[in-house]
């Protein structure tokens, strides 16, 4: 990096800070006056928890996402009973200090629910700072490093022809990056109910077989490259279903098909095996969807064992944490690919968007479409067009919430029983996600 480029990079956030100081000079200090918890099903499909931080300046507030599809009610209780009383009276402007203070407040760090709550506070404080400064958050973070945020689409199909058509549809819409799944997660490795060699009694449902999966998925990519060509950038999510040695084998077999990345090929308990993968192939690796602790991702990034960091902003600690991860990625040649998932919410999506716009280590962001009711409930929800995500460019995160509409769609407990996380093998044993 040339010296003038380095100076310009360092000066950008300082200039944004100076503008914020000039706009707020002479105004009284802001404190957290109240913490509102807004749980909602988002129209009946979601498990969303939003935090509204109200300040001592009437009408000025910030929104944050604490959504957790599997533990939403626990998050609500944690905020109500423990965190909200702790935050009241804190200085709104001291984002880093409030982040660190909240991080150690529970003594035990980096828990799943704790990180959700911390992320929500952090997003809300950045939202407030941007509103008070009259600037979008990405300007406070150093300004735009790109014009919009490219996204990858989700193509799926029950067979190769259906998958090809699904991918082609997204390509025609303008997407350059498409994630391909053959019959959903684990598809290509599933054995139909009752078929195959099974115990005389017990599990009879759809069963996962990793040898079948490792055989089918490279053939899927071969088919797609023939049908779609090499211009489209293809991704695939393994969802941690493989034993380590088979993860190495799949990665090696996928190398000829020039993937943009292979996602979550290893379980978080087995990430040391990324070293073995690096030794045998150049298939790009994406990892981090299940990570909550820096000691999970720092070694992988600093030792150059992964190519894309896949954490969710509302799970790793918010905008403050995401910027630090992005800086680490830049240093070691890794890129970001912040995770969204079907349970994601518009506030978290925009938090990732503002970070994406302002960093040089950006790689891609996961696509997520929301139904019309969500756009009504959360005015300013980002818009997807031609494979790119566009925020509102309004001050702060650029999103508001219609609490009356959210209240009409209250949070409800998810249905009981096994979920998509509990895939089973032929003998009935659990295949961990």
C-alpha positions as a Markdown table, in Angstrom:
| # | Residue | x | y | z |
|---|---|---|---|---|
| 1 | Unk | 0.0 | 0.0 | 0.0 |
| 2 | Unk | 1.4 | 3.4 | -1.0 |
| 3 | Unk | 2.0 | 5.9 | 1.8 |
| 4 | Unk | -0.7 | 8.3 | 0.4 |
| 5 | Unk | -3.2 | 5.5 | 0.2 |
| 6 | Unk | -2.4 | 4.5 | 3.8 |
| 7 | Unk | -2.8 | 8.1 | 5.0 |
| 8 | Unk | -6.1 | 8.4 | 3.2 |
| 9 | Unk | -7.4 | 5.2 | 4.7 |
| 10 | Unk | -6.5 | 6.3 | 8.2 |
| 11 | Unk | -7.9 | 9.8 | 7.6 |
| 12 | Unk | -11.4 | 8.6 | 6.5 |
| 13 | Unk | -12.8 | 7.5 | 9.9 |
| 14 | Unk | -11.1 | 10.6 | 11.5 |
| 15 | Unk | -12.9 | 12.9 | 9.1 |
| 16 | Unk | -16.3 | 11.2 | 9.8 |
| 17 | Unk | -15.6 | 11.6 | 13.5 |
| 18 | Unk | -14.8 | 15.3 | 13.1 |
| 19 | Unk | -18.1 | 15.8 | 11.2 |
| 20 | Unk | -20.0 | 14.1 | 14.0 |
| 21 | Unk | -18.3 | 16.2 | 16.6 |
| 22 | Unk | -19.0 | 19.4 | 14.7 |
| 23 | Unk | -22.7 | 18.5 | 14.4 |
| 24 | Unk | -23.1 | 17.7 | 18.0 |
| 25 | Unk | -20.9 | 20.4 | 19.6 |
| 26 | Unk | -22.9 | 22.3 | 22.2 |
| 27 | Unk | -25.5 | 19.6 | 22.5 |
| 28 | Unk | -26.0 | 18.0 | 26.0 |
| 29 | Unk | -24.6 | 14.6 | 26.7 |
| 30 | Unk | -26.8 | 11.7 | 25.7 |
| 31 | Unk | -27.7 | 8.9 | 28.1 |
| 32 | Unk | -29.8 | 5.7 | 27.8 |
| 33 | Unk | -33.2 | 6.6 | 29.2 |
| 34 | Unk | -35.1 | 3.4 | 28.4 |
| 35 | Unk | -34.7 | 0.0 | 26.8 |
| 36 | Unk | -37.7 | -1.3 | 24.8 |
| 37 | Unk | -37.9 | -5.0 | 23.8 |
| 38 | Unk | -39.9 | -5.6 | 20.7 |
| 39 | Unk | -40.4 | -9.4 | 20.0 |
| 40 | Unk | -42.3 | -10.2 | 16.9 |
| 41 | Unk | -43.0 | -13.0 | 14.4 |
| 42 | Unk | -42.6 | -10.6 | 11.6 |
| 43 | Unk | -45.9 | -11.7 | 10.0 |
| 44 | Unk | -45.9 | -15.2 | 11.3 |
| 45 | Unk | -42.7 | -16.7 | 9.9 |
| 46 | Unk | -39.9 | -15.5 | 12.2 |
| 47 | Unk | -38.5 | -15.5 | 15.7 |
| 48 | Unk | -37.3 | -11.8 | 15.9 |
| 49 | Unk | -36.3 | -9.8 | 18.9 |
| 50 | Unk | -35.5 | -6.1 | 18.4 |
| 51 | Unk | -34.1 | -3.7 | 21.0 |
| 52 | Unk | -35.0 | 0.0 | 21.0 |
| 53 | Unk | -32.6 | 2.1 | 23.0 |
| 54 | Unk | -34.4 | 5.4 | 23.9 |
| 55 | Unk | -32.2 | 8.4 | 24.8 |
| 56 | Unk | -32.4 | 11.4 | 27.0 |
| 57 | Unk | -33.0 | 13.4 | 23.8 |
| 58 | Unk | -36.8 | 13.1 | 23.2 |
| 59 | Unk | -37.5 | 11.2 | 20.0 |
| 60 | Unk | -34.0 | 10.0 | 19.5 |
| 61 | Unk | -33.6 | 6.2 | 19.6 |
| 62 | Unk | -31.7 | 3.4 | 18.0 |
| 63 | Unk | -32.6 | -0.1 | 16.8 |
| 64 | Unk | -30.7 | -3.3 | 17.3 |
| 65 | Unk | -31.2 | -6.9 | 16.5 |
| 66 | Unk | -31.0 | -9.6 | 19.2 |
| 67 | Unk | -32.8 | -12.2 | 17.1 |
| 68 | Unk | -32.1 | -15.9 | 17.8 |
| 69 | Unk | -34.4 | -18.4 | 16.0 |
| 70 | Unk | -33.8 | -21.1 | 18.6 |
| 71 | Unk | -33.7 | -19.1 | 21.9 |
| 72 | Unk | -35.8 | -16.0 | 21.3 |
| 73 | Unk | -37.7 | -16.1 | 24.6 |
| 74 | Unk | -34.5 | -16.6 | 26.5 |
| 75 | Unk | -33.1 | -13.5 | 24.8 |
| 76 | Unk | -36.1 | -11.4 | 25.8 |
| 77 | Unk | -35.9 | -12.5 | 29.4 |
| 78 | Unk | -32.1 | -11.8 | 29.5 |
| 79 | Unk | -32.6 | -8.3 | 28.3 |
| 80 | Unk | -35.6 | -7.6 | 30.5 |
| 81 | Unk | -34.1 | -9.0 | 33.8 |
| 82 | Unk | -30.4 | -8.4 | 33.5 |
| 83 | Unk | -29.2 | -6.1 | 30.7 |
| 84 | Unk | -31.7 | -3.3 | 30.4 |
| 85 | Unk | -31.3 | -2.2 | 34.1 |
| 86 | Unk | -27.5 | -2.3 | 33.6 |
| 87 | Unk | -27.7 | 0.0 | 30.6 |
| 88 | Unk | -29.9 | 2.7 | 31.9 |
| 89 | Unk | -28.0 | 5.9 | 32.5 |
| 90 | Unk | -25.0 | 4.9 | 30.3 |
| 91 | Unk | -23.4 | 7.5 | 28.0 |
| 92 | Unk | -24.7 | 6.7 | 24.5 |
| 93 | Unk | -21.7 | 8.1 | 22.7 |
| 94 | Unk | -19.2 | 5.7 | 24.3 |
| 95 | Unk | -19.8 | 2.8 | 22.0 |
| 96 | Unk | -16.6 | 0.9 | 22.6 |
| 97 | Unk | -16.7 | 1.4 | 26.3 |
| 98 | Unk | -20.3 | 0.2 | 26.5 |
| 99 | Unk | -19.4 | -2.8 | 24.3 |
| 100 | Unk | -16.5 | -3.8 | 26.6 |
| 101 | Unk | -18.6 | -3.1 | 29.8 |
| 102 | Unk | -21.5 | -5.2 | 28.6 |
| 103 | Unk | -19.1 | -7.9 | 27.3 |
| 104 | Unk | -17.8 | -8.6 | 30.8 |
| 105 | Unk | -21.0 | -7.8 | 32.7 |
| 106 | Unk | -22.0 | -11.5 | 32.8 |
| 107 | Unk | -18.4 | -12.5 | 33.7 |
| 108 | Unk | -18.6 | -15.5 | 31.4 |
| 109 | Unk | -17.9 | -14.2 | 27.9 |
| 110 | Unk | -19.1 | -15.0 | 24.4 |
| 111 | Unk | -22.2 | -17.0 | 25.2 |
| 112 | Unk | -24.8 | -17.3 | 22.4 |
| 113 | Unk | -27.5 | -15.3 | 24.1 |
| 114 | Unk | -25.1 | -12.9 | 25.6 |
| 115 | Unk | -23.7 | -12.1 | 22.2 |
| 116 | Unk | -27.1 | -11.5 | 20.8 |
| 117 | Unk | -27.9 | -9.0 | 23.5 |
| 118 | Unk | -24.5 | -7.3 | 23.1 |
| 119 | Unk | -24.9 | -7.1 | 19.3 |
| 120 | Unk | -28.3 | -5.4 | 19.7 |
| 121 | Unk | -27.0 | -2.7 | 22.0 |
| 122 | Unk | -24.0 | -2.1 | 19.7 |
| 123 | Unk | -26.2 | -1.7 | 16.6 |
| 124 | Unk | -28.6 | 0.6 | 18.4 |
| 125 | Unk | -25.8 | 2.9 | 19.6 |
| 126 | Unk | -24.3 | 3.1 | 16.1 |
| 127 | Unk | -27.8 | 3.9 | 14.8 |
| 128 | Unk | -28.2 | 6.7 | 17.4 |
| 129 | Unk | -24.7 | 8.1 | 16.6 |
| 130 | Unk | -25.5 | 8.2 | 12.9 |
| 131 | Unk | -28.9 | 9.9 | 13.4 |
| 132 | Unk | -27.4 | 12.5 | 15.7 |
| 133 | Unk | -24.6 | 13.2 | 13.2 |
| 134 | Unk | -27.0 | 13.2 | 10.3 |
| 135 | Unk | -24.9 | 10.5 | 8.6 |
| 136 | Unk | -25.4 | 6.9 | 7.6 |
| 137 | Unk | -23.4 | 4.5 | 9.7 |
| 138 | Unk | -21.1 | 3.6 | 6.8 |
| 139 | Unk | -19.9 | 7.2 | 6.7 |
| 140 | Unk | -19.1 | 7.0 | 10.4 |
| 141 | Unk | -17.1 | 3.9 | 9.6 |
| 142 | Unk | -15.0 | 5.5 | 7.0 |
| 143 | Unk | -17.3 | 6.0 | 4.0 |
| 144 | Unk | -18.1 | 3.8 | 1.0 |
| 145 | Unk | -15.5 | 1.4 | -0.3 |
| 146 | Unk | -18.0 | 0.1 | -3.0 |
| 147 | Unk | -21.2 | 1.4 | -4.6 |
| 148 | Unk | -23.5 | -1.4 | -3.4 |
| 149 | Unk | -23.3 | -4.8 | -1.7 |
| 150 | Unk | -23.3 | -7.8 | -4.0 |
| 151 | Unk | -25.2 | -10.8 | -2.7 |
| 152 | Unk | -25.3 | -14.5 | -3.5 |
| 153 | Unk | -28.6 | -16.2 | -4.3 |
| 154 | Unk | -29.9 | -19.6 | -3.1 |
| 155 | Unk | -30.6 | -22.1 | -5.8 |
| 156 | Unk | -32.1 | -25.5 | -5.0 |
| 157 | Unk | -33.8 | -28.3 | -6.8 |
| 158 | Unk | -34.9 | -31.9 | -6.3 |
| 159 | Unk | -32.8 | -33.1 | -9.2 |
| 160 | Unk | -30.0 | -31.7 | -11.4 |
| 161 | Unk | -32.3 | -30.3 | -14.1 |
| 162 | Unk | -34.5 | -28.4 | -11.5 |
| 163 | Unk | -31.3 | -27.1 | -9.8 |
| 164 | Unk | -29.9 | -25.9 | -13.1 |
| 165 | Unk | -33.1 | -24.0 | -13.9 |
| 166 | Unk | -33.2 | -22.5 | -10.4 |
| 167 | Unk | -29.6 | -21.2 | -10.7 |
| 168 | Unk | -30.2 | -19.9 | -14.3 |
| 169 | Unk | -33.2 | -17.9 | -13.0 |
| 170 | Unk | -31.0 | -16.1 | -10.5 |
| 171 | Unk | -28.3 | -15.5 | -13.1 |
| 172 | Unk | -30.9 | -13.9 | -15.4 |
| 173 | Unk | -31.9 | -11.6 | -12.5 |
| 174 | Unk | -28.3 | -10.3 | -12.3 |
| 175 | Unk | -26.7 | -12.5 | -9.6 |
| 176 | Unk | -23.1 | -13.3 | -10.3 |
| 177 | Unk | -22.8 | -15.5 | -7.2 |
| 178 | Unk | -25.2 | -18.5 | -6.6 |
| 179 | Unk | -25.2 | -21.0 | -3.8 |
| 180 | Unk | -26.4 | -24.4 | -5.1 |
| 181 | Unk | -28.0 | -27.2 | -3.0 |
| 182 | Unk | -29.4 | -30.4 | -4.4 |
| 183 | Unk | -32.6 | -31.0 | -2.4 |
| 184 | Unk | -31.7 | -28.8 | 0.5 |
| 185 | Unk | -29.0 | -29.3 | 3.2 |
| 186 | Unk | -27.5 | -32.8 | 2.9 |
| 187 | Unk | -29.2 | -33.3 | -0.4 |
| 188 | Unk | -27.4 | -35.7 | -2.7 |
| 189 | Unk | -26.6 | -37.8 | 0.4 |
| 190 | Unk | -30.1 | -38.6 | 1.5 |
| 191 | Unk | -31.5 | -42.1 | 1.5 |
| 192 | Unk | -35.3 | -42.4 | 1.2 |
| 193 | Unk | -37.4 | -43.5 | 4.2 |
| 194 | Unk | -37.2 | -47.2 | 4.8 |
| 195 | Unk | -34.6 | -47.9 | 2.1 |
| 196 | Unk | -31.1 | -49.3 | 2.6 |
| 197 | Unk | -29.7 | -51.5 | 5.3 |
| 198 | Unk | -31.2 | -50.5 | 8.6 |
| 199 | Unk | -31.6 | -51.9 | 12.1 |
| 200 | Unk | -34.7 | -54.2 | 12.4 |
| 201 | Unk | -36.4 | -51.6 | 14.6 |
| 202 | Unk | -35.9 | -47.9 | 15.1 |
| 203 | Unk | -35.4 | -45.0 | 12.8 |
| 204 | Unk | -37.1 | -45.3 | 9.4 |
| 205 | Unk | -37.0 | -41.8 | 8.1 |
| 206 | Unk | -34.8 | -39.9 | 5.6 |
| 207 | Unk | -31.2 | -40.8 | 6.4 |
| 208 | Unk | -27.9 | -39.1 | 5.6 |
| 209 | Unk | -25.0 | -41.1 | 4.1 |
| 210 | Unk | -21.7 | -39.2 | 3.8 |
| 211 | Unk | -20.1 | -41.5 | 1.2 |
| 212 | Unk | -23.1 | -41.0 | -1.1 |
| 213 | Unk | -23.0 | -37.3 | -0.5 |
| 214 | Unk | -19.2 | -37.0 | -1.3 |
| 215 | Unk | -19.8 | -38.9 | -4.5 |
| 216 | Unk | -22.9 | -36.9 | -5.7 |
| 217 | Unk | -21.9 | -33.3 | -5.0 |
| 218 | Unk | -18.8 | -33.1 | -7.3 |
| 219 | Unk | -21.0 | -34.6 | -10.0 |
| 220 | Unk | -23.5 | -31.9 | -9.3 |
| 221 | Unk | -20.8 | -29.2 | -9.9 |
| 222 | Unk | -19.6 | -31.0 | -13.1 |
| 223 | Unk | -23.2 | -30.9 | -14.4 |
| 224 | Unk | -23.6 | -27.2 | -13.5 |
| 225 | Unk | -20.4 | -26.1 | -15.1 |
| 226 | Unk | -21.4 | -27.8 | -18.3 |
| 227 | Unk | -24.8 | -26.2 | -18.3 |
| 228 | Unk | -24.0 | -22.8 | -16.9 |
| 229 | Unk | -20.4 | -22.2 | -17.9 |
| 230 | Unk | -17.6 | -20.7 | -15.8 |
| 231 | Unk | -18.8 | -17.1 | -15.5 |
| 232 | Unk | -21.2 | -17.8 | -12.6 |
| 233 | Unk | -19.5 | -18.0 | -9.2 |
| 234 | Unk | -20.8 | -21.2 | -7.4 |
| 235 | Unk | -21.0 | -21.8 | -3.7 |
| 236 | Unk | -22.2 | -24.8 | -1.7 |
| 237 | Unk | -23.1 | -25.3 | 2.0 |
| 238 | Unk | -22.1 | -28.7 | 3.5 |
| 239 | Unk | -23.6 | -27.7 | 6.9 |
| 240 | Unk | -21.0 | -29.6 | 8.9 |
| 241 | Unk | -22.5 | -33.0 | 8.2 |
| 242 | Unk | -19.2 | -34.8 | 7.3 |
| 243 | Unk | -16.6 | -36.6 | 9.3 |
| 244 | Unk | -13.2 | -34.8 | 9.0 |
| 245 | Unk | -11.5 | -37.1 | 6.6 |
| 246 | Unk | -14.6 | -37.1 | 4.2 |
| 247 | Unk | -14.5 | -33.3 | 4.5 |
| 248 | Unk | -11.0 | -33.3 | 3.1 |
| 249 | Unk | -12.0 | -35.7 | 0.4 |
| 250 | Unk | -15.0 | -33.6 | -0.7 |
| 251 | Unk | -12.8 | -30.4 | -0.8 |
| 252 | Unk | -10.3 | -32.2 | -3.0 |
| 253 | Unk | -12.9 | -33.5 | -5.4 |
| 254 | Unk | -14.5 | -30.1 | -5.8 |
| 255 | Unk | -11.2 | -28.4 | -6.8 |
| 256 | Unk | -11.6 | -28.8 | -10.6 |
| 257 | Unk | -15.0 | -27.0 | -10.6 |
| 258 | Unk | -13.6 | -23.6 | -9.4 |
| 259 | Unk | -16.0 | -22.9 | -6.5 |
| 260 | Unk | -16.3 | -19.4 | -5.1 |
| 261 | Unk | -16.4 | -21.2 | -1.7 |
| 262 | Unk | -17.3 | -24.4 | 0.0 |
| 263 | Unk | -19.1 | -23.5 | 3.2 |
| 264 | Unk | -19.0 | -25.2 | 6.6 |
| 265 | Unk | -17.3 | -28.4 | 5.4 |
| 266 | Unk | -16.2 | -29.1 | 9.0 |
| 267 | Unk | -18.0 | -29.0 | 12.3 |
| 268 | Unk | -16.7 | -26.2 | 14.7 |
| 269 | Unk | -15.3 | -28.9 | 17.0 |
| 270 | Unk | -13.0 | -30.1 | 14.1 |
| 271 | Unk | -11.6 | -26.9 | 12.7 |
| 272 | Unk | -8.0 | -28.1 | 13.1 |
| 273 | Unk | -8.7 | -30.2 | 10.0 |
| 274 | Unk | -8.6 | -27.1 | 7.8 |
| 275 | Unk | -4.9 | -27.5 | 7.8 |
| 276 | Unk | -5.3 | -30.9 | 6.2 |
| 277 | Unk | -7.6 | -29.4 | 3.5 |
| 278 | Unk | -5.0 | -26.7 | 2.7 |
| 279 | Unk | -2.4 | -29.3 | 2.2 |
| 280 | Unk | -4.2 | -31.1 | -0.6 |
| 281 | Unk | -6.3 | -28.6 | -2.5 |
| 282 | Unk | -7.1 | -24.9 | -3.3 |
| 283 | Unk | -10.9 | -25.1 | -2.9 |
| 284 | Unk | -11.8 | -21.8 | -1.1 |
| 285 | Unk | -13.2 | -22.4 | 2.4 |
| 286 | Unk | -15.9 | -20.4 | 4.1 |
| 287 | Unk | -16.5 | -21.0 | 7.9 |
| 288 | Unk | -18.0 | -19.3 | 10.9 |
| 289 | Unk | -21.8 | -19.5 | 10.9 |
| 290 | Unk | -21.7 | -21.3 | 14.3 |
| 291 | Unk | -18.8 | -19.3 | 15.8 |
| 292 | Unk | -19.4 | -17.1 | 18.9 |
| 293 | Unk | -15.8 | -16.7 | 20.3 |
| 294 | Unk | -12.8 | -15.0 | 18.7 |
| 295 | Unk | -10.6 | -17.9 | 19.6 |
| 296 | Unk | -12.6 | -19.9 | 17.0 |
| 297 | Unk | -12.0 | -17.6 | 14.1 |
| 298 | Unk | -8.7 | -15.8 | 14.9 |
| 299 | Unk | -6.5 | -18.9 | 14.3 |
| 300 | Unk | -8.3 | -19.8 | 11.1 |
| 301 | Unk | -7.9 | -16.3 | 9.7 |
| 302 | Unk | -4.4 | -15.5 | 11.0 |
| 303 | Unk | -3.0 | -18.9 | 9.8 |
| 304 | Unk | -4.7 | -18.4 | 6.4 |
| 305 | Unk | -6.7 | -21.6 | 6.7 |
| 306 | Unk | -10.0 | -20.2 | 5.5 |
| 307 | Unk | -10.9 | -17.7 | 2.7 |
| 308 | Unk | -14.2 | -16.3 | 3.9 |
| 309 | Unk | -15.4 | -15.5 | 7.4 |
| 310 | Unk | -19.1 | -16.5 | 7.7 |
| 311 | Unk | -20.1 | -15.1 | 11.2 |
| 312 | Unk | -23.5 | -13.4 | 11.7 |
| 313 | Unk | -23.2 | -9.8 | 12.9 |
| 314 | Unk | -25.8 | -10.2 | 15.5 |
| 315 | Unk | -24.1 | -13.3 | 16.9 |
| 316 | Unk | -20.5 | -12.1 | 17.0 |
| 317 | Unk | -21.0 | -8.8 | 18.9 |
| 318 | Unk | -22.5 | -6.3 | 16.4 |
| 319 | Unk | -21.0 | -3.7 | 14.2 |
| 320 | Unk | -18.0 | -3.0 | 16.5 |
| 321 | Unk | -17.0 | -6.7 | 16.4 |
| 322 | Unk | -17.6 | -7.0 | 12.7 |
| 323 | Unk | -15.3 | -4.1 | 11.9 |
| 324 | Unk | -12.5 | -5.7 | 14.0 |
| 325 | Unk | -13.0 | -9.1 | 12.2 |
| 326 | Unk | -12.9 | -7.3 | 8.8 |
| 327 | Unk | -9.6 | -5.6 | 9.8 |
| 328 | Unk | -8.2 | -9.0 | 10.8 |
| 329 | Unk | -9.3 | -10.5 | 7.5 |
| 330 | Unk | -7.7 | -7.6 | 5.6 |
| 331 | Unk | -4.4 | -8.3 | 7.3 |
| 332 | Unk | -4.3 | -12.0 | 6.5 |
| 333 | Unk | -5.9 | -12.1 | 3.0 |
| 334 | Unk | -9.3 | -13.4 | 4.1 |
| 335 | Unk | -12.7 | -11.9 | 3.1 |
| 336 | Unk | -16.0 | -11.5 | 4.8 |
| 337 | Unk | -19.2 | -13.3 | 3.8 |
| 338 | Unk | -21.5 | -12.4 | 6.7 |
| 339 | Unk | -24.2 | -15.0 | 7.3 |
| 340 | Unk | -27.9 | -14.3 | 7.0 |
| 341 | Unk | -30.0 | -17.4 | 6.8 |
| 342 | Unk | -33.7 | -17.7 | 6.4 |
| 343 | Unk | -34.3 | -16.5 | 10.0 |
| 344 | Unk | -32.4 | -13.3 | 9.6 |
| 345 | Unk | -34.1 | -9.9 | 10.2 |
| 346 | Unk | -33.8 | -6.5 | 8.3 |
| 347 | Unk | -32.0 | -4.7 | 11.2 |
| 348 | Unk | -29.2 | -7.3 | 11.3 |
| 349 | Unk | -29.0 | -7.3 | 7.5 |
| 350 | Unk | -28.5 | -3.5 | 7.4 |
| 351 | Unk | -25.9 | -3.7 | 10.2 |
| 352 | Unk | -23.9 | -6.1 | 8.0 |
| 353 | Unk | -24.6 | -3.9 | 4.9 |
| 354 | Unk | -23.1 | -0.8 | 6.6 |
| 355 | Unk | -19.9 | -2.7 | 7.5 |
| 356 | Unk | -19.8 | -4.3 | 4.0 |
| 357 | Unk | -19.9 | -0.9 | 2.3 |
| 358 | Unk | -17.0 | 0.5 | 4.4 |
| 359 | Unk | -14.4 | -2.3 | 4.3 |
| 360 | Unk | -11.8 | -3.5 | 1.8 |
| 361 | Unk | -11.9 | -7.1 | 2.9 |
| 362 | Unk | -15.5 | -7.6 | 1.8 |
| 363 | Unk | -16.2 | -10.8 | -0.2 |
| 364 | Unk | -19.9 | -11.4 | -0.5 |
| 365 | Unk | -23.1 | -11.2 | 1.6 |
| 366 | Unk | -25.9 | -13.8 | 1.8 |
| 367 | Unk | -29.1 | -12.9 | 0.2 |
| 368 | Unk | -32.4 | -12.7 | 2.1 |
| 369 | Unk | -35.8 | -11.7 | 0.7 |
| 370 | Unk | -38.5 | -10.4 | 3.0 |
| 371 | Unk | -42.3 | -10.5 | 2.4 |
| 372 | Unk | -44.2 | -7.2 | 1.9 |
| 373 | Unk | -45.4 | -7.1 | 5.5 |
| 374 | Unk | -41.9 | -6.9 | 6.7 |
| 375 | Unk | -41.2 | -3.9 | 4.6 |
| 376 | Unk | -44.3 | -2.3 | 6.1 |
| 377 | Unk | -43.3 | -3.3 | 9.6 |
| 378 | Unk | -39.7 | -2.1 | 9.2 |
| 379 | Unk | -39.7 | 0.9 | 6.9 |
| 380 | Unk | -36.2 | 1.3 | 5.4 |
| 381 | Unk | -35.7 | -2.5 | 5.0 |
| 382 | Unk | -32.9 | -2.9 | 2.4 |
| 383 | Unk | -33.9 | -3.6 | -1.2 |
| 384 | Unk | -32.4 | -6.4 | -3.4 |
| 385 | Unk | -32.1 | -5.6 | -7.0 |
| 386 | Unk | -30.1 | -7.2 | -9.8 |
| 387 | Unk | -28.0 | -9.2 | -7.2 |
| 388 | Unk | -27.1 | -6.1 | -5.1 |
| 389 | Unk | -28.4 | -4.9 | -1.8 |
| 390 | Unk | -29.3 | -1.2 | -1.4 |
| 391 | Unk | -30.0 | 0.5 | 1.9 |
| 392 | Unk | -31.9 | 3.8 | 2.3 |
| 393 | Unk | -28.8 | 6.0 | 2.9 |
| 394 | Unk | -30.7 | 7.8 | 5.7 |
| 395 | Unk | -28.9 | 8.7 | 8.9 |
| 396 | Unk | -28.0 | 5.9 | 11.2 |
| 397 | Unk | -28.9 | 2.4 | 10.0 |
| 398 | Unk | -31.7 | 3.9 | 7.9 |
| 399 | Unk | -34.5 | 1.7 | 9.3 |
| 400 | Unk | -37.5 | 2.3 | 11.6 |
| 401 | Unk | -40.1 | 0.1 | 13.2 |
| 402 | Unk | -43.9 | 0.2 | 13.2 |
| 403 | Unk | -44.4 | -1.1 | 16.8 |
| 404 | Unk | -48.2 | -1.2 | 16.3 |
| 405 | Unk | -47.8 | -3.6 | 13.4 |
| 406 | Unk | -45.2 | -5.6 | 15.1 |
| 407 | Unk | -47.5 | -6.0 | 18.1 |
| 408 | Unk | -50.2 | -7.5 | 15.8 |
| 409 | Unk | -47.8 | -10.3 | 15.0 |
| 410 | Unk | -46.4 | -11.4 | 18.4 |
| 411 | Unk | -43.6 | -13.8 | 19.0 |
| 412 | Unk | -45.0 | -17.4 | 19.4 |
| 413 | Unk | -43.1 | -20.5 | 20.5 |
| 414 | Unk | -41.7 | -22.6 | 17.6 |
| 415 | Unk | -43.3 | -26.0 | 17.0 |
| 416 | Unk | -41.9 | -28.8 | 19.1 |
| 417 | Unk | -40.2 | -32.0 | 17.9 |
| 418 | Unk | -37.1 | -32.5 | 15.8 |
| 419 | Unk | -36.0 | -29.7 | 13.6 |
| 420 | Unk | -33.8 | -29.3 | 10.5 |
| 421 | Unk | -30.8 | -29.5 | 12.8 |
| 422 | Unk | -31.4 | -33.1 | 13.8 |
| 423 | Unk | -30.5 | -35.1 | 10.7 |
| 424 | Unk | -29.9 | -38.8 | 11.3 |
| 425 | Unk | -27.9 | -41.6 | 9.8 |
| 426 | Unk | -29.0 | -45.0 | 8.7 |
| 427 | Unk | -28.5 | -46.5 | 12.2 |
| 428 | Unk | -30.6 | -43.7 | 13.7 |
| 429 | Unk | -27.6 | -41.8 | 15.2 |
| 430 | Unk | -27.5 | -38.0 | 15.1 |
| 431 | Unk | -25.6 | -36.3 | 12.3 |
| 432 | Unk | -24.5 | -33.0 | 13.9 |
| 433 | Unk | -25.0 | -29.7 | 12.0 |
